[in-house]
Structures are given as C-alpha cells and as structure tokens.
Amino acid sequence: MTTTMLNIMDAIGSVMTGDFYRSARMLTSMPSLTISAGSDLANMLTSEELAFYTVLICLYSMTRNDIKTKVLKSSSVLSLLDMQPETSEIFENYLNGHFEKFQSQLNVIEKKLKFDQFFGEHE
C-alpha cells in the first residue's frame, strides 16, 4: 500500500472520529489524490467519492477564505475536481454566491449521504 493511499485512508478515518478539520488539512496538503485502479483503496473508494468527500469535508470545516487559499490552490485537489466536474460546481456555486443552485445541490447530496458508508446513518 502506498503512502498516498494510507494518507487518504487516514484522512477519511479522521471523519469517522469527527475531526473534519484534520481531514480537510490532510486532503488539501497531499501531493496526490489519485486512486489507482486495482488498488486496495479502489475497492473501498472511487475517485468520484473521494472528490465528493473532499468537497463536503472542506465546506464543513473551512472558512470561505480557507477554501479559496488552501483548497483552490491545491494542485492535487484541483486535479481531482477536474475529473469530477459536478463536485467542483458545488465549490463554484458556494463561493460565487449562487446559493439557490448550491442549496439544490445540497438537497441532492443529502439524499446521497443517507446510504453512504462513511457519512450515512449507522445503526
């Protein structure tokens, strides 16, 4: 298992313990957020899910200024978001004040999260 995979798993693990800020810091400071096809991590998490989680974690734990200066300046995050345009639109709508579109996206996200392995309701 590579260092990148371990760091991604550690960042997602921080979410499970409620430390969203640590997770956001880790995800935005990694040199690469690539999930290699056929890797152990790819069996648990897709690139689409990682992009989605990165956006949610950063929105939850960072200020608008942090998002602009840390997230949108991180080449690894930008590369990940480029592969998943619908996730980058969430940031764009939030930062550009398109709150009606942002709210609509949040409603879709809420439905997705209900059954999510990391963010979903657990019994």
Backbone as a printed PyTorch tensor [residue, N CA C, xyz], in Angstrom:
tensor([[[  0.8450,  -1.1730,   0.0000],
         [  0.0000,   0.0000,   0.0000],
         [  0.8930,   1.2390,   0.0000]],

        [[  0.5700,   2.2180,  -0.8260],
         [  1.4060,   3.4050,  -0.9450],
         [  1.1080,   4.4080,   0.1730]],

        [[  2.0190,   5.3460,   0.3290],
         [  1.8440,   6.4020,   1.3260],
         [  0.5980,   7.2220,   1.0270]],

        [[  0.3590,   7.5160,  -0.2570],
         [ -0.8310,   8.2880,  -0.6370],
         [ -2.0980,   7.5720,  -0.2010]],

        [[ -2.1640,   6.2760,  -0.4600],
         [ -3.3530,   5.5060,  -0.0750],
         [ -3.5380,   5.5270,   1.4370]],

        [[ -2.4570,   5.3610,   2.1830],
         [ -2.5490,   5.3900,   3.6460],
         [ -2.9950,   6.7560,   4.1510]],

        [[ -2.4790,   7.8180,   3.5330],
         [ -2.8750,   9.1690,   3.9380],
         [ -4.3420,   9.4470,   3.6330]],

        [[ -4.8150,   8.9770,   2.4840],
         [ -6.2330,   9.1520,   2.1460],
         [ -7.0980,   8.3990,   3.1550]],

        [[ -6.7000,   7.1710,   3.4680],
         [ -7.4600,   6.3850,   4.4480],
         [ -7.4310,   7.0530,   5.8240]],

        [[ -6.2920,   7.6190,   6.1990],
         [ -6.1740,   8.3290,   7.4730],
         [ -7.0830,   9.5570,   7.4910]],

        [[ -7.1270,  10.2840,   6.3780],
         [ -7.9940,  11.4710,   6.2870],
         [ -9.4630,  11.0810,   6.4090]],

        [[ -9.8670,  10.0210,   5.7310],
         [-11.2530,   9.5490,   5.8260],
         [-11.5260,   9.0320,   7.2370]],

        [[-10.5440,   8.4000,   7.8370],
         [-10.6810,   7.9350,   9.2200],
         [-10.9020,   9.0790,  10.1910]],

        [[-10.2930,  10.2210,   9.9200],
         [-10.4980,  11.3960,  10.7780],
         [-11.9520,  11.8470,  10.7580]],

        [[-12.6060,  11.6680,   9.6220],
         [-14.0320,  11.9930,   9.5250],
         [-14.8260,  11.0870,  10.4550]],

        [[-14.4460,   9.8280,  10.4890],
         [-15.1770,   8.8600,  11.3120],
         [-15.0680,   9.1930,  12.8050]],

        [[-13.9850,   9.8860,  13.1940],
         [-13.8230,  10.2820,  14.5960],
         [-14.3080,  11.7070,  14.8390]],

        [[-14.8160,  12.3490,  13.7870],
         [-15.3740,  13.6880,  13.9340],
         [-14.3720,  14.8190,  13.7640]],

        [[-13.1440,  14.5010,  13.3690],
         [-12.1240,  15.5350,  13.2000],
         [-12.0790,  15.9690,  11.7320]],

        [[-13.0860,  16.7220,  11.3260],
         [-13.2260,  17.1480,   9.9410],
         [-12.1090,  18.1060,   9.5290]],

        [[-11.7040,  18.9740,  10.4460],
         [-10.6630,  19.9430,  10.1070],
         [ -9.3420,  19.2360,   9.7990]],

        [[ -8.9870,  18.2410,  10.5870],
         [ -7.7610,  17.4670,  10.3310],
         [ -7.8580,  16.7840,   8.9700]],

        [[ -9.0080,  16.2210,   8.7000],
         [ -9.2210,  15.5510,   7.4230],
         [ -9.0550,  16.5390,   6.2620]],

        [[ -9.6510,  17.7110,   6.3790],
         [ -9.5490,  18.7330,   5.3280],
         [ -8.0990,  19.1640,   5.1350]],

        [[ -7.3990,  19.3860,   6.2320],
         [ -5.9810,  19.7790,   6.1480],
         [ -5.1630,  18.7030,   5.4290]],

        [[ -5.4220,  17.4510,   5.7760],
         [ -4.6790,  16.3540,   5.1570],
         [ -4.9790,  16.2630,   3.6650]],

        [[ -6.2560,  16.3050,   3.3090],
         [ -6.6420,  16.1560,   1.9100],
         [ -6.1050,  17.2960,   1.0450]],

        [[ -6.0790,  18.5070,   1.5830],
         [ -5.6290,  19.6530,   0.7910],
         [ -4.1070,  19.7920,   0.7580]],

        [[ -3.4050,  19.0610,   1.5960],
         [ -1.9410,  19.1850,   1.6090],
         [ -1.2320,  17.9970,   0.9540]],

        [[ -1.9820,  16.9980,   0.5280],
         [ -1.3650,  15.8350,  -0.1110],
         [ -0.8790,  16.1930,  -1.5120]],

        [[  0.2940,  15.6720,  -1.8940],
         [  0.7870,  15.9580,  -3.2420],
         [ -0.0320,  15.2700,  -4.3390]],

        [[ -0.7540,  14.2160,  -3.9730],
         [ -1.5600,  13.4980,  -4.9620],
         [ -2.7990,  12.9270,  -4.2920]],

        [[ -3.9190,  13.0110,  -4.9910],
         [ -5.1670,  12.4100,  -4.5140],
         [ -5.6700,  11.4260,  -5.5660]],

        [[ -4.7790,  10.5950,  -6.0250],
         [ -5.1010,   9.6430,  -7.0730],
         [ -5.3500,   8.2680,  -6.4830]],

        [[ -6.4520,   7.6550,  -6.9110],
         [ -6.7520,   6.2820,  -6.5150],
         [ -6.4580,   5.3970,  -7.7180]],

        [[ -5.4530,   4.5780,  -7.5810],
         [ -5.0390,   3.7120,  -8.6910],
         [ -6.0390,   2.5740,  -8.8850]],

        [[ -6.3920,   2.3420, -10.1340],
         [ -7.2920,   1.2310, -10.4610],
         [ -6.6510,  -0.0740,  -9.9970]],

        [[ -7.4490,  -0.9270,  -9.4010],
         [ -6.9660,  -2.2170,  -8.9320],
         [ -6.2960,  -2.1830,  -7.5730]],

        [[ -6.1460,  -0.9900,  -6.9930],
         [ -5.5230,  -0.8900,  -5.6720],
         [ -6.5190,  -1.2920,  -4.5940]],

        [[ -5.9900,  -1.5600,  -3.4030],
         [ -6.8590,  -1.8940,  -2.2740],
         [ -7.8270,  -0.7580,  -1.9850]],

        [[ -7.3430,   0.4660,  -2.1060],
         [ -8.1930,   1.6270,  -1.8450],
         [ -9.3200,   1.7330,  -2.8740]],

        [[ -9.0390,   1.3850,  -4.1260],
         [-10.0580,   1.4430,  -5.1770],
         [-11.2110,   0.4810,  -4.8980]],

        [[-10.9430,  -0.5510,  -4.1130],
         [-12.0100,  -1.4820,  -3.7410],
         [-12.9380,  -0.8980,  -2.6850]],

        [[-12.4990,   0.1630,  -2.0110],
         [-13.3060,   0.7830,  -0.9610],
         [-13.8380,   2.1580,  -1.3370]],

        [[-13.1570,   2.8410,  -2.2560],
         [-13.4500,   4.2450,  -2.5110],
         [-13.1350,   4.5770,  -3.9690]],

        [[-14.0720,   5.2180,  -4.6540],
         [-13.8240,   5.6360,  -6.0330],
         [-13.2840,   7.0650,  -6.0410]],

        [[-12.7230,   7.4680,  -7.1630],
         [-12.2540,   8.8500,  -7.3070],
         [-13.4170,   9.8230,  -7.1780]],

        [[-14.5650,   9.4260,  -7.7080],
         [-15.7590,  10.2740,  -7.6060],
         [-16.1530,  10.4770,  -6.1390]],

        [[-16.1340,   9.4040,  -5.3750],
         [-16.4650,   9.5150,  -3.9550],
         [-15.4340,  10.3770,  -3.2180]],

        [[-14.1550,  10.1900,  -3.5420],
         [-13.1170,  10.9860,  -2.8890],
         [-13.2910,  12.4720,  -3.1970]],

        [[-13.6050,  12.8110,  -4.4360],
         [-13.8540,  14.2070,  -4.8030],
         [-15.0510,  14.7530,  -4.0240]],

        [[-16.1040,  13.9660,  -3.9680],
         [-17.3190,  14.3310,  -3.2550],
         [-17.0230,  14.5570,  -1.7640]],

        [[-16.3060,  13.6190,  -1.1440],
         [-15.9640,  13.7360,   0.2730],
         [-15.0660,  14.9460,   0.5340]],

        [[-14.1250,  15.1780,  -0.3630],
         [-13.2130,  16.3120,  -0.1870],
         [-13.9880,  17.6170,  -0.1710]],

        [[-14.9170,  17.7660,  -1.1030],
         [-15.7450,  18.9770,  -1.1480],
         [-16.5530,  19.1200,   0.1350]],

        [[-17.2240,  18.0690,   0.5420],
         [-18.0610,  18.1430,   1.7490],
         [-17.2420,  18.4420,   3.0010]],

        [[-16.1280,  17.7690,   3.1470],
         [-15.2870,  17.9580,   4.3250],
         [-14.7630,  19.3870,   4.3810]],

        [[-14.3320,  19.9050,   3.2490],
         [-13.8120,  21.2760,   3.2180],
         [-14.9180,  22.3010,   3.4680]],

        [[-16.0850,  22.0970,   2.8720],
         [-17.2030,  23.0160,   3.1130],
         [-17.5980,  23.0290,   4.5870]],

        [[-17.5690,  21.8700,   5.2070],
         [-17.9840,  21.7490,   6.6030],
         [-16.9810,  22.3800,   7.5630]],

        [[-15.7020,  22.2420,   7.2680],
         [-14.7050,  22.5950,   8.2770],
         [-13.8700,  23.8350,   7.9760]],

        [[-13.9820,  24.3930,   6.7830],
         [-13.1330,  25.5270,   6.4190],
         [-13.9490,  26.7790,   6.1450]],

        [[-13.3000,  27.9110,   6.3450],
         [-13.9330,  29.1860,   6.0140],
         [-13.8610,  29.4000,   4.5070]],

        [[-14.6250,  30.3640,   4.0310],
         [-14.5750,  30.7040,   2.6000],
         [-13.1500,  31.0660,   2.1960]],

        [[-12.4750,  31.8260,   3.0520],
         [-11.1020,  32.2290,   2.7490],
         [-10.1710,  31.0170,   2.6810]],

        [[-10.3290,  30.0700,   3.6170],
         [ -9.5180,  28.8470,   3.5870],
         [ -9.7510,  28.0680,   2.3000]],

        [[-11.0110,  27.9980,   1.8840],
         [-11.3270,  27.2770,   0.6480],
         [-10.6280,  27.9430,  -0.5370]],

        [[-10.6730,  29.2740,  -0.5690],
         [-10.0360,  29.9920,  -1.6720],
         [ -8.5170,  29.8630,  -1.6390]],

        [[ -7.9250,  29.9520,  -0.4600],
         [ -6.4650,  29.9810,  -0.3740],
         [ -5.8160,  28.6070,  -0.2570]],

        [[ -6.5100,  27.6400,   0.3170],
         [ -5.9120,  26.3240,   0.5190],
         [ -6.4450,  25.2800,  -0.4580]],

        [[ -7.7410,  25.2080,  -0.5740],
         [ -8.3470,  24.1700,  -1.4130],
         [ -8.1530,  24.4790,  -2.8930]],

        [[ -8.5040,  25.6800,  -3.2950],
         [ -8.4480,  26.0270,  -4.7100],
         [ -7.0400,  26.3750,  -5.1860]],

        [[ -6.0720,  26.2780,  -4.2990],
         [ -4.6570,  26.4500,  -4.6710],
         [ -3.9230,  25.1140,  -4.6230]],

        [[ -4.6200,  24.0630,  -4.2030],
         [ -4.0140,  22.7410,  -4.0930],
         [ -4.1110,  22.0240,  -5.4310]],

        [[ -2.9660,  21.7770,  -6.0540],
         [ -2.9850,  21.1420,  -7.3740],
         [ -3.6010,  19.7460,  -7.3320]],

        [[ -3.4010,  19.0270,  -6.2260],
         [ -3.9700,  17.6790,  -6.1500],
         [ -5.4950,  17.7310,  -6.0450]],

        [[ -6.0240,  18.6840,  -5.2880],
         [ -7.4840,  18.8160,  -5.1780],
         [ -8.0600,  19.2800,  -6.5080]],

        [[ -7.4250,  20.2610,  -7.1340],
         [ -7.9210,  20.7590,  -8.4210],
         [ -7.9140,  19.6630,  -9.4850]],

        [[ -6.8810,  18.8490,  -9.4720],
         [ -6.8120,  17.7290, -10.4160],
         [ -7.9500,  16.7420, -10.1730]],

        [[ -8.2130,  16.4510,  -8.9080],
         [ -9.3100,  15.5500,  -8.5520],
         [-10.6510,  16.1400,  -8.9710]],

        [[-10.8570,  17.4260,  -8.7230],
         [-12.1160,  18.0720,  -9.0720],
         [-12.3010,  18.1680, -10.5890]],

        [[-11.2010,  18.3170, -11.3140],
         [-11.2970,  18.3510, -12.7790],
         [-11.8370,  17.0410, -13.3310]],

        [[-11.5290,  15.9500, -12.6490],
         [-12.0270,  14.6450, -13.0940],
         [-13.5070,  14.4730, -12.7520]],

        [[-14.0000,  15.2580, -11.8010],
         [-15.3970,  15.1600, -11.3500],
         [-16.0220,  16.5580, -11.3770]],

        [[-16.4050,  17.0770, -12.5360],
         [-16.8770,  18.4580, -12.6610],
         [-18.0650,  18.8110, -11.7620]],

        [[-18.9430,  17.8480, -11.5160],
         [-20.1180,  18.1710, -10.6970],
         [-19.7210,  18.5330,  -9.2650]],

        [[-18.6070,  18.0020,  -8.7930],
         [-18.1610,  18.3510,  -7.4380],
         [-17.5490,  19.7460,  -7.4100]],

        [[-16.8360,  20.1190,  -8.4510],
         [-16.2490,  21.4630,  -8.4660],
         [-17.3350,  22.5270,  -8.5870]],

        [[-18.4550,  22.1880,  -9.2150],
         [-19.5750,  23.1260,  -9.3110],
         [-20.1280,  23.4840,  -7.9320]],

        [[-20.0470,  22.5650,  -6.9970],
         [-20.5180,  22.8440,  -5.6290],
         [-19.7010,  23.9830,  -5.0350]],

        [[-18.3680,  23.9050,  -5.1500],
         [-17.5000,  24.9850,  -4.6720],
         [-17.7990,  26.2900,  -5.4030]],

        [[-17.9030,  26.2100,  -6.7280],
         [-18.1400,  27.4070,  -7.5250],
         [-19.4300,  28.1080,  -7.1180]],

        [[-20.5050,  27.3450,  -6.9680],
         [-21.7790,  27.9480,  -6.5830],
         [-21.7110,  28.5580,  -5.1860]],

        [[-21.0320,  27.8920,  -4.2690],
         [-20.8810,  28.4080,  -2.8980],
         [-20.0560,  29.6920,  -2.8810]],

        [[-18.9140,  29.6680,  -3.5280],
         [-18.0030,  30.8100,  -3.4910],
         [-18.4840,  31.9940,  -4.3160]],

        [[-19.2680,  31.7250,  -5.3580],
         [-19.7470,  32.8070,  -6.2230],
         [-21.1290,  33.3190,  -5.8390]],

        [[-21.6530,  32.8400,  -4.7320],
         [-22.9240,  33.3470,  -4.2320],
         [-24.1500,  32.8530,  -4.9780]],

        [[-24.0230,  31.7490,  -5.6760],
         [-25.1750,  31.1580,  -6.3710],
         [-25.8520,  30.1910,  -5.3940]],

        [[-26.4590,  30.7810,  -4.3660],
         [-26.9360,  29.9750,  -3.2570],
         [-28.1530,  29.1180,  -3.5870]],

        [[-28.9680,  29.5380,  -4.5550],
         [-30.1070,  28.7090,  -4.9450],
         [-29.6120,  27.3970,  -5.5800]],

        [[-28.6310,  27.5030,  -6.4550],
         [-28.0500,  26.3030,  -7.0630],
         [-27.3290,  25.4670,  -6.0040]],

        [[-26.6070,  26.1640,  -5.1200],
         [-25.8880,  25.4760,  -4.0480],
         [-26.8640,  24.7040,  -3.1630]],

        [[-27.9730,  25.3340,  -2.8020],
         [-28.9840,  24.6750,  -1.9630],
         [-29.5730,  23.4630,  -2.6820]],

        [[-29.8030,  23.5900,  -3.9640],
         [-30.3190,  22.4690,  -4.7450],
         [-29.3210,  21.3070,  -4.7320]],

        [[-28.0360,  21.6280,  -4.8620],
         [-27.0000,  20.5940,  -4.8070],
         [-26.9480,  19.9500,  -3.4200]],

        [[-27.1220,  20.7460,  -2.3790],
         [-27.1300,  20.1980,  -1.0170],
         [-28.2770,  19.2140,  -0.8220]],

        [[-29.4130,  19.5020,  -1.4150],
         [-30.5490,  18.5810,  -1.3150],
         [-30.2330,  17.2370,  -1.9640]],

        [[-29.5590,  17.2690,  -3.0970],
         [-29.1510,  16.0320,  -3.7740],
         [-28.1110,  15.2970,  -2.9150]],

        [[-27.1710,  16.0540,  -2.3690],
         [-26.1300,  15.4720,  -1.5140],
         [-26.7410,  14.7880,  -0.2990]],

        [[-27.7100,  15.4390,   0.2980],
         [-28.3620,  14.8670,   1.4870],
         [-28.9350,  13.4820,   1.1810]],

        [[-29.5650,  13.3450,   0.0230],
         [-30.1320,  12.0460,  -0.3620],
         [-29.0410,  11.0070,  -0.5840]],

        [[-27.9310,  11.4230,  -1.1980],
         [-26.8170,  10.5050,  -1.4360],
         [-26.1990,  10.0460,  -0.1150]],

        [[-26.0890,  10.9620,   0.8160],
         [-25.4040,  10.6530,   2.0710],
         [-26.1820,   9.7040,   2.9690]],

        [[-27.4570,   9.6280,   2.7750],
         [-28.2830,   8.7910,   3.6350],
         [-27.7760,   7.3490,   3.6730]],

        [[-27.2830,   6.8550,   2.5560],
         [-26.8340,   5.4630,   2.4790],
         [-25.3210,   5.3450,   2.2800]],

        [[-24.6130,   6.4300,   2.5060],
         [-23.1670,   6.4290,   2.3210],
         [-22.4600,   5.6520,   3.4220]],

        [[-21.3940,   4.9300,   3.0420],
         [-20.6720,   4.0920,   4.0200],
         [-19.9600,   4.9010,   5.0850]],

        [[-19.5480,   6.1240,   4.7920],
         [-18.8260,   6.9360,   5.7680],
         [-19.6940,   7.9970,   6.4360]],

        [[-20.5810,   8.6240,   5.6590],
         [-21.3840,   9.7150,   6.1720],
         [-22.8310,   9.3290,   6.4720]],

        [[-23.2260,   8.1520,   6.0750],
         [-24.6160,   7.7430,   6.2200],
         [-24.9980,   7.4100,   7.6590]],

        [[-26.2890,   7.2270,   7.8410],
         [-26.8010,   6.8480,   9.1550],
         [-26.4190,   5.4130,   9.4370]],

        [[-25.9030,   5.1800,  10.6290],
         [-25.4940,   3.8350,  11.0260],
         [-26.3130,   3.4020,  12.2310]],

        [[-26.6930,   2.1680,  12.2110],
         [-27.4760,   1.6510,  13.3450],
         [-26.6140,   0.8700,  14.2840]]])
